[in-house]
Structure formats: C-alpha cells, structure tokens
Amino acid sequence: MPLTVTLDGEPIQLVAPASIEQLLRDQGLSPEILSVMLNGYVLHRHDYPETTLADGDELVAVVQVGGG
C-alpha cells in the first residue's frame, strides 16, 4: 500500500509497511548518527527499526554533532 511522508520538507513515496530505519537507509542516510523527530516528537534511536510510518507523517532528521 503506498503512502507519502515528508522528510525534512520533501515528500517521499513509500510502500507500507515502512520503518523509520528503512526510510533513512533508503534515502542513503545513516540512522546511527541521526536524531529524528516524528510529528514533533524526538524518538530514541533504538526505536527506529520498530516505528512504522503512516501516510502524512512528518519527519525531521538532524545529524548529531559533538563538541566541547
């Protein structure tokens, strides 16, 4: 079943079921270094594989940078 989500303001077509981890990898992004907000809520990285996406979901992915 097709669905459309928005990642960093860009619409992306997916086939359901799709997880956040799958979406990131399909887009060539590394889930290990990204923080993701789903519909305004920050997710824990360990939840990416189990969190399935729904039509209309909005995601923002940010690279975590350490510093001092």
SVG drawing of the C-alpha trace seen along z (x, -y; Angstrom):
<svg xmlns="http://www.w3.org/2000/svg" viewBox="-2 -23 38 27">
<polyline fill="none" stroke="black" stroke-width="0.4" points="0.0,0.0 1.6,-3.4 2.0,-6.2 3.6,-9.6 5.7,-11.1 7.7,-14.3 11.4,-14.1 13.0,-17.5 10.3,-19.2 10.5,-16.9 7.6,-14.5 8.7,-10.8 6.6,-8.0 6.9,-4.6 5.3,-1.2 3.8,-0.3 4.8,1.1 7.9,-1.0 10.0,-1.8 12.0,-4.9 15.2,-3.0 14.2,-1.7 13.3,-5.2 16.6,-6.6 18.6,-3.8 16.6,-4.0 17.5,-7.8 21.2,-7.0 21.2,-8.3 22.9,-6.6 20.4,-6.0 23.4,-5.6 24.3,-9.4 20.9,-10.9 18.3,-12.2 14.8,-12.0 11.7,-13.9 8.4,-12.3 5.4,-14.6 7.1,-16.9 8.4,-14.2 12.0,-13.2 12.5,-9.5 15.1,-7.2 17.4,-5.7 16.7,-2.2 13.0,-2.8 13.8,-3.5 13.5,0.2 10.2,0.8 8.5,-2.6 6.3,-2.2 5.3,-5.2 1.8,-6.3 0.5,-8.3 1.1,-12.0 3.8,-11.6 6.3,-14.5 9.9,-13.7 12.9,-15.9 16.4,-14.3 19.4,-16.1 23.0,-15.0 24.3,-14.8 27.5,-16.7 29.6,-16.5 31.8,-19.3 33.3,-21.0"/>
</svg>
